[in-house]
Amino acid sequence: MKNGGWILAATILGSSLAFIDGTVVNVALPALQTAMHATVSDVQWVVESYALLLASLLLVGGSLGDLFGRRKVFVSGVIVFAVASTCCGLAPTIDWLIVARGLQGIGAALLVPGSLALISASFPKEERGKAIGTWSGFTAITASIGPVLGGWLVEHGSWRWVFFINLPLAAVVVWLTLWKVPESRNPGGGESLDWLGALLATVGLGAITFALIEAPGRRTLAGAMAVVGVAALAGFLVVEKRSSSPMVSLQLFRSQNFRGANLLTFFLYAALGGVLFFFPLDLIQVQHYTATQAGGALLPLILIIFLLSRWSGGLIARFGARTPLTIGSLIAALGYFLLFLPGIGGEYWKTIFPGVLVLGVGMAVSVAPLTTTVMGSVSQDQAGIASGINNAVSRVAGLLAVAVFGLVLYGGFNRALDLRMRSLALPQAETQSVNEQRPKLAAIESNDPRVKQAVAESFTSGYRTILALAVALSLASACAARFMLGPIHEA
């Protein structure tokens, strides 16, 4: 079709802004933590503020495009994302950075659903599948380049360049979109947006995330926020059930395949999102990898998913949904177990690579069949909203997992450090200094090599606990696949 290549280029580059940012920032967290003297809860919020607004507003972003024009909303999202990236790069304090990251999440919520919607609206039915496949392949490539590029920028420049790199890319996307991409909207998309549902979802998820992250130091406030969060999410379900134009159509969950696929998604992506947040912290602060090496450590996982996704997409036609999703989840569990085994030190190829390789195979076997199951579990006219809900579920899973895993890691780290500190018989001043820095976890500073070793070993102990939790979540996703999924044509 006319301008097809330009439309693909604009949507691929636009969506890559959000996808790259999700992986690059994790690599920058250790440098950012050191530069701003931040606690681990601070850097959790750097990730969580972005994830919270993106997950909460993702479906609203898609609806806005249907109502007011997909090109218009897509370009608006890119501009908001670029402005927010500038604010991130210039951030003088950690609080400023957290707020700017939230603004980035709003921009991403506008541009991510818009990228696929523009492809669907611009390409005829016979060309649409190939176009979406091209979009998927190239976004996977850019996502794989992201961590390595981010690590290089952190190592040879500053963590701030991780955000500034978005600006020229955003400028190209806006120019291409306005020049070559036609406007489209859905005239039958309704006239109202579920703003109350979006607000309740944001408040609910935000309050629960706050409770989990801040629980170690602010228990009373965390408890109150947990109550607020549960009440807001309960209100969200009531609103969605009664709304004439709900953000999340609860009727879709009458399909057992849809319920099972989304439960599997939640478990599988909770494990992945939680581990990937702490993975660079372990590599850089404990294993003493450079930022570039840490970014490259995950490259096999992303490349395997990219290379095997087309093959795994055919598995569902041969074996149905249940078998590949069960096996894929079990392979992912094995990958996390292999990452659990190493201690401190050792060659990458013997310690980290085997786990990353196996985890990549497990995710590759799961991702394409999972998407096919979600899309096939509902009628064709509901496929778009079903895909949006599943995307939101995966992001909510990562959002909550980072908070829960952080709480688990913090508890395991402190228990292990208490045992080691008692055996060191340190001067009182050194003990006090370490205790004051406990919220930094592996970034605790000390001139005593015994303390450095104790901190590293304590972090490893807590890190192994969250890897064990990731194994359990992957096994839970295998159970969801085995016992809840049936033939797609029965949905």
C-alpha positions in Angstrom: 0.0 0.0 0.0 1.0 3.6 -0.4 3.3 4.9 2.4 3.2 1.5 4.0 6.9 1.5 4.7 6.8 5.0 6.2 3.8 4.1 8.4 5.7 1.0 9.7 8.9 3.1 10.3 6.9 5.7 12.3 5.0 3.2 14.5 8.1 1.0 15.1 10.2 3.9 16.1 7.4 5.3 18.3 6.7 2.1 20.2 10.4 1.5 20.5 10.6 4.7 22.6 8.5 3.0 25.3 9.9 -0.5 24.9 13.6 0.6 25.0 12.9 2.8 28.0 11.5 -0.1 29.9 14.8 -2.0 29.5 17.4 0.7 29.4 16.5 2.4 32.7 17.0 -0.8 34.7 20.7 -0.9 33.5 21.1 2.7 34.6 19.6 2.2 38.1 22.9 1.4 39.9 24.6 4.5 38.6 21.6 6.6 39.3 21.4 5.3 42.8 25.0 6.1 43.5 24.8 9.6 41.9 21.7 10.6 43.8 22.6 8.8 47.0 19.2 7.1 46.7 17.7 4.1 48.6 16.5 1.0 46.8 12.9 2.1 47.5 13.7 5.4 45.6 15.0 3.6 42.6 12.0 1.2 42.8 9.8 4.3 42.4 11.8 5.4 39.4 10.6 2.3 37.7 7.2 2.0 39.4 5.9 5.6 38.7 6.4 4.9 35.0 4.8 1.4 35.1 1.9 2.6 37.2 0.7 5.3 34.9 1.3 3.2 31.8 -0.6 0.2 33.2 -3.5 2.3 34.5 -4.0 4.4 31.4 -3.1 2.0 28.6 -6.7 1.1 27.8 -7.8 4.8 28.1 -5.0 5.7 25.6 -6.4 3.3 23.1 -9.9 4.7 23.5 -8.7 8.2 23.1 -7.3 7.3 19.8 -10.5 5.8 18.6 -12.5 8.9 19.6 -10.2 11.8 18.7 -8.0 10.4 16.0 -5.2 7.7 16.3 -2.5 9.8 14.6 -3.3 12.8 16.8 -3.2 10.9 20.1 -0.1 8.9 19.0 1.8 12.1 18.2 0.6 13.7 21.4 2.0 10.7 23.3 5.4 10.9 21.6 5.6 14.7 22.4 4.6 14.1 26.1 7.2 11.3 26.3 9.9 13.5 24.8 9.1 16.4 27.2 9.1 14.0 30.1 12.4 12.4 29.0 14.0 15.9 29.0 12.7 16.4 32.6 14.2 13.1 33.5 17.6 13.9 32.1 17.7 17.3 33.8 16.3 16.0 37.2 18.2 17.6 40.1 16.7 15.3 42.7 15.3 11.8 42.9 11.8 13.1 43.6 11.9 15.2 40.5 13.0 12.1 38.5 10.1 10.0 39.9 7.5 12.6 38.9 9.1 12.9 35.4 9.0 9.2 35.0 5.3 9.2 35.8 4.8 11.8 33.0 6.7 9.4 30.7 4.3 6.7 31.6 1.4 8.9 30.6 3.1 9.6 27.2 3.7 5.9 26.7 0.0 5.1 27.5 -1.0 7.3 24.6 1.6 6.1 22.1 1.8 2.3 22.7 -1.8 1.4 21.8 -1.7 3.9 19.0 1.2 2.3 17.2 -0.7 -1.0 16.5 -4.0 0.8 16.0 -2.4 2.9 13.2 -1.1 -0.2 11.5 -4.5 -1.9 11.8 -6.3 1.1 10.4 -3.7 1.8 7.6 -3.2 -1.6 6.1 -5.8 -3.7 4.3 -6.7 -7.0 5.9 -4.6 -9.1 3.5 -1.5 -7.1 4.4 -2.1 -6.5 8.0 -0.7 -9.7 9.4 2.6 -9.2 7.6 2.8 -5.6 8.8 2.2 -6.5 12.4 4.8 -9.3 12.1 7.3 -6.8 10.8 6.4 -4.4 13.6 6.9 -7.2 16.2 10.2 -8.2 14.8 11.7 -4.8 14.6 10.5 -3.7 18.0 12.2 -6.9 19.4 15.4 -5.9 17.7 15.3 -2.4 19.1 14.5 -3.8 22.6 17.5 -6.0 22.4 19.8 -3.1 21.4 18.4 -0.9 24.2 20.1 -2.4 27.3 23.5 -2.6 25.5 23.2 1.0 24.3 22.0 2.1 27.7 24.9 0.4 29.5 27.4 2.0 27.1 25.9 5.5 27.7 26.0 5.0 31.5 29.6 3.7 31.4 31.1 6.3 29.0 28.8 9.2 29.7 26.1 9.6 32.3 22.9 7.9 33.3 21.2 11.1 32.1 22.0 10.3 28.5 19.7 7.3 28.8 16.8 9.8 28.7 18.3 12.3 26.3 18.7 9.7 23.6 14.9 9.7 23.3 14.8 13.2 22.0 16.1 12.8 18.4 14.2 9.6 18.1 11.0 11.3 19.1 11.6 14.2 16.7 11.9 11.7 13.8 8.7 9.9 14.8 6.7 13.1 15.0 8.0 14.3 11.6 7.4 10.9 9.9 3.9 10.5 11.4 2.7 14.0 10.5 4.2 13.7 7.0 3.2 10.1 5.9 0.7 8.6 8.3 -3.0 9.2 7.5 -5.5 10.0 10.3 -8.1 7.5 11.4 -10.7 7.0 14.1 -13.4 4.6 15.1 -16.8 6.4 14.5 -18.6 3.6 16.4 -16.3 3.8 19.4 -18.7 5.5 21.6 -18.7 9.1 23.0 -17.5 8.6 26.5 -14.4 7.5 28.3 -14.2 5.6 31.5 -12.3 8.3 33.5 -13.7 7.1 36.8 -12.5 3.6 36.2 -9.0 4.9 35.1 -8.8 7.0 38.3 -9.8 4.2 40.6 -7.4 1.8 38.9 -4.5 4.3 39.3 -5.3 5.1 42.9 -5.8 1.4 43.8 -2.6 0.2 42.1 -0.6 3.2 43.3 -1.7 2.8 46.9 -1.0 -0.9 47.0 2.4 -0.3 45.4 3.2 2.4 47.9 2.2 0.1 50.8 4.5 -2.7 49.5 7.5 -0.4 48.8 7.3 1.8 51.9 6.3 -1.0 54.4 9.8 -1.5 55.9 10.1 2.1 57.1 6.6 3.5 57.3 4.4 0.7 58.5 1.4 2.7 59.7 1.1 4.8 56.6 1.7 1.7 54.4 -1.1 -0.1 56.2 -3.5 2.8 55.6 -2.5 2.9 51.9 -3.1 -0.8 51.6 -6.7 -0.3 52.8 -7.1 2.6 50.4 -5.8 0.5 47.5 -8.0 -2.5 48.2 -11.1 -0.2 48.5 -10.2 1.7 45.3 -9.8 -1.6 43.3 -13.1 -2.9 44.7 -14.7 0.3 43.6 -13.1 -0.1 40.2 -14.8 -3.5 39.8 -18.1 -2.1 40.7 -17.8 0.8 38.2 -16.6 -1.5 35.4 -19.6 -3.8 36.0 -22.1 -1.0 35.9 -20.5 1.3 33.2 -22.1 1.5 29.8 -18.6 2.0 28.3 -16.2 0.2 30.7 -12.4 0.4 30.5 -12.3 -3.3 31.2 -15.2 -5.4 30.0 -15.7 -7.9 32.7 -17.9 -10.0 30.4 -14.7 -11.2 28.6 -13.7 -13.0 31.8 -16.7 -15.4 31.3 -14.4 -17.3 28.9 -12.3 -19.8 30.9 -9.6 -19.6 28.3 -9.4 -15.8 28.7 -9.3 -16.1 32.5 -6.7 -18.8 32.3 -4.5 -17.0 29.8 -4.6 -13.8 31.8 -3.8 -15.6 35.1 -0.9 -17.3 33.3 0.2 -13.9 32.0 0.1 -12.4 35.5 2.3 -15.2 37.0 4.7 -15.4 34.1 5.3 -11.6 33.7 5.4 -11.0 37.5 8.3 -13.4 37.7 10.1 -11.8 34.7 9.4 -8.2 35.6 10.5 -8.7 39.3 13.7 -10.5 38.4 14.7 -8.1 35.6 14.5 -5.1 38.0 17.1 -6.6 40.5 19.2 -8.4 37.9 21.3 -5.4 36.9 21.7 -4.4 40.6 23.2 -7.9 41.3 25.4 -7.8 38.2 26.8 -4.3 38.7 26.9 -3.9 42.5 27.7 -7.5 43.6 29.2 -9.3 40.6 31.1 -6.0 39.5 30.1 -6.1 35.9 30.4 -2.8 34.0 27.1 -1.2 32.9 27.8 -2.3 29.3 28.4 -5.9 30.3 25.2 -5.9 32.4 23.2 -4.6 29.5 24.7 -7.3 27.3 24.0 -10.0 29.8 20.3 -10.1 28.9 20.9 -10.0 25.1 20.6 -13.8 24.6 17.2 -13.8 26.3 15.8 -11.1 24.0 17.4 -12.6 20.8 16.1 -16.1 21.5 12.5 -14.7 22.0 12.9 -12.9 18.7 14.4 -15.8 16.8 12.0 -18.5 18.1 8.7 -16.6 18.3 7.7 -17.4 14.7 8.4 -21.1 15.3 6.6 -21.1 18.6 3.6 -19.4 17.0 3.0 -22.6 15.0 3.0 -24.8 18.1 -0.6 -23.9 19.0 -1.8 -25.3 15.6 -0.1 -28.6 16.2 -0.5 -29.1 20.0 -3.2 -26.6 21.1 -2.6 -24.0 23.8 -2.2 -26.1 26.9 0.9 -28.1 26.0 3.3 -25.4 24.8 2.2 -22.9 27.5 2.7 -25.6 30.2 6.1 -26.6 28.9 7.2 -23.0 28.3 6.4 -22.1 31.8 8.3 -25.1 33.2 11.3 -24.2 31.1 11.2 -20.6 32.4 11.1 -22.0 36.0 14.2 -24.0 35.2 15.9 -20.8 33.9 15.2 -19.0 37.2 16.5 -22.0 39.1 19.8 -21.9 37.1 20.1 -18.2 38.0 19.5 -19.1 41.6 22.6 -21.4 41.8 25.7 -19.1 41.3 27.2 -17.3 44.2 29.5 -14.3 43.9 32.1 -14.3 41.1 32.7 -16.7 38.3 32.6 -16.4 34.5 29.5 -15.1 32.8 29.3 -18.1 30.5 29.3 -20.6 33.4 27.2 -18.7 35.9 24.7 -16.3 34.3 24.5 -17.4 30.6 22.9 -20.9 31.2 20.0 -19.4 33.2 19.5 -16.5 30.7 19.6 -19.0 27.8 17.0 -21.4 29.3 14.8 -18.6 30.5 14.8 -17.2 26.9 13.7 -20.5 25.5 10.9 -20.8 28.1 9.6 -17.3 27.3 10.0 -17.9 23.5 7.9 -21.0 23.7 5.2 -19.1 25.8 4.9 -15.7 24.3 3.4 -16.3 20.8 1.0 -19.1 21.9 -0.1 -17.0 24.8 -1.0 -14.1 22.5 -2.8 -16.5 20.2 -4.8 -17.9 23.1 -5.9 -14.5 24.3 -7.0 -13.4 20.8 -8.7 -16.7 20.1 -10.6 -16.9 23.4 -13.0 -14.0 22.4 -15.0 -13.1 19.4 -13.3 -11.2 16.6 -15.0 -7.9 17.4 -13.6 -8.0 20.9 -10.0 -9.0 20.0 -8.7 -5.5 20.3 -9.9 -4.9 23.8 -8.9 -8.4 24.8 -5.4 -7.8 23.6 -5.3 -4.4 25.5 -6.5 -6.1 28.7 -3.8 -8.8 28.4 -1.1 -6.1 27.8 -2.3 -4.2 30.9 -2.3 -7.4 33.0 1.3 -8.1 32.0 2.3 -4.5 33.1 0.3 -4.7 36.3 2.1 -7.9 37.1 5.5 -6.3 36.6 4.4 -3.3 38.6 3.3 -5.3 41.7 6.2 -7.8 41.4 8.9 -5.1 41.6 7.2 -3.9 44.9 6.7 -7.4 46.4 10.2 -8.7 45.4 11.7 -5.5 46.8 10.0 -6.2 50.2 11.1 -9.8 50.1 14.7 -8.9 49.2 14.9 -6.2 51.9 13.8 -8.7 54.6 16.2 -11.4 53.4 19.1 -9.0 53.1 18.6 -7.6 56.6 18.3 -11.0 58.2 21.5 -12.2 56.5 23.3 -9.0 57.3 22.4 -9.2 61.0 24.0 -12.6 61.2 27.2 -11.5 59.5 27.5 -8.2 61.4 27.4 -10.0 64.8 30.3 -12.2 63.8 32.5 -9.3 62.7 32.8 -7.4 66.0 33.0 -4.0 64.2 33.6 -0.6 66.0 30.4 1.0 67.0 30.8 3.9 64.5 31.2 1.4 61.6 28.2 -0.5 62.7 26.1 2.6 63.0 27.2 3.7 59.5 26.2 0.4 58.0 22.8 0.4 59.8 22.0 3.9 58.5 22.7 2.8 55.0 20.7 -0.4 55.1 18.0 0.9 52.7 20.7 1.1 50.0 21.2 -2.7 50.1 24.2 -3.6 47.9 25.1 0.0 47.5 26.2 0.4 51.1 29.5 2.1 51.3 32.4 1.1 53.6 36.2 1.1 53.7 36.2 -2.2 55.6 36.6 -5.2 53.1 34.8 -7.5 55.6 31.8 -5.2 55.5 31.8 -5.1 51.7 31.9 -8.9 51.6 29.1 -9.2 54.2 26.9 -6.8 52.3 27.5 -8.6 49.0 26.8 -12.0 50.6 23.6 -10.7 52.3 22.3 -9.2 49.0 23.0 -12.6 47.3 21.0 -14.3 50.0 18.0 -12.0 49.5 18.4 -12.1 45.7 18.2 -15.9 45.8 15.0 -15.7 47.7 13.3 -13.7 45.0 14.6 -16.1 42.3 13.0 -18.9 44.3 9.8 -16.8 44.3 10.2 -16.5 40.5 10.5 -20.3 40.2 7.2 -20.6 42.2 5.4 -18.1 40.0 6.5 -19.9 36.8 5.3 -23.2 38.2 2.0 -21.4 39.0 1.7 -20.3 35.4 2.3 -23.9 34.3 -0.5 -25.0 36.5 -2.8 -22.3 35.1 -2.0 -23.5 31.6 -2.5 -27.2 32.5 -5.8 -26.9 34.4 -7.5 -23.9 32.9 -6.9 -23.9 29.2 -8.9 -25.8 26.7 -9.3 -25.8 22.9 -9.5 -22.3 21.6 -12.5 -23.0 19.3 -14.5 -23.8 22.5 -14.0 -20.3 23.9 
